């Protein structure tokens, strides 16, 4: 795959983040590639978690189990009479 050159103007926070990656011994190209890959992984994980939460929220059996567990926990947390 051919390399692609990307140019970007960095603001203060992104320049500071680049500095962190450079301090780990990477050159600018390695630092930017690392940051892009890590950001992509985080975004895919968040999307997967959102999808899983939506799936579980739409599952009537799972919702019923949550209600049962909440009621059980509420009973355990009830104030103890003197």
N, C-alpha and C positions, 0 to 999 in steps of 0.2 A: 504494500500500500504506500502510495506516495505521501510524503510529509506535507502537511498544510501549515502555512505560516499564518499566525494570528497576531494582530496588533491590538493593544488595549491601553487606554489611559487609566492609570491607577489613582484611586482616591486614597486618603489617609489610611482608612482601615484595611483596604486591600494591599497597600504598600507594606503595612505592618505585618500582615499575614504572610506576604511574600518574604519578608525579612526573617520570619520564623523558619520557613522552609529553607531559605538560603543558609541560615545558621546551622542547619543539620548537615551541611556539606553538599547540598545540591547546587547545580548551576541553575540559571533562570529558566531554561527550557524544561529541565527535569522537575523543578519546583512547580511550574505551571501545569505540566502534565499530571503530576501527582495530585495537585489540588483539584483538577478537573475530574480525575478518576474517583477520588474520594467523595467529591460532591455528588457525582452520578450514583455512586453506591448508596449514599445516605438518602438521596431522593427516591431511589427504587425501593429501599427498605420502608421509608415512610409511606409510599404509595401502597405497598403490600400490606402494611399495617392498617391503613385506611380501608382498603378493600376487605380485609379480614373482619374489621370492626363492623363494617356495613353488612357483611354477610351474616355475622352473628346477631346483629340487631334485627335482621329480617327473619331470623330463625325462631319460630314460635316455641319450639322445645327449649332452646337455649334461654329465651326470655323467661319462660316459666321456671326454669332452674335458677335463674338469677333472683326471681321473686322469692322462691323457696329459701334460697341462701340468705337473702336480705332479712326475711322474717325470722329465720333461725338465729342470725346474728343479733337482731333486735331483741329477741327473747333472752339471749345471753347477756346483753348489755343493760337489761332492765334494772332499775335501782333495787338494791337489796333492802327489804324492810328492816327497821331497827328492832 
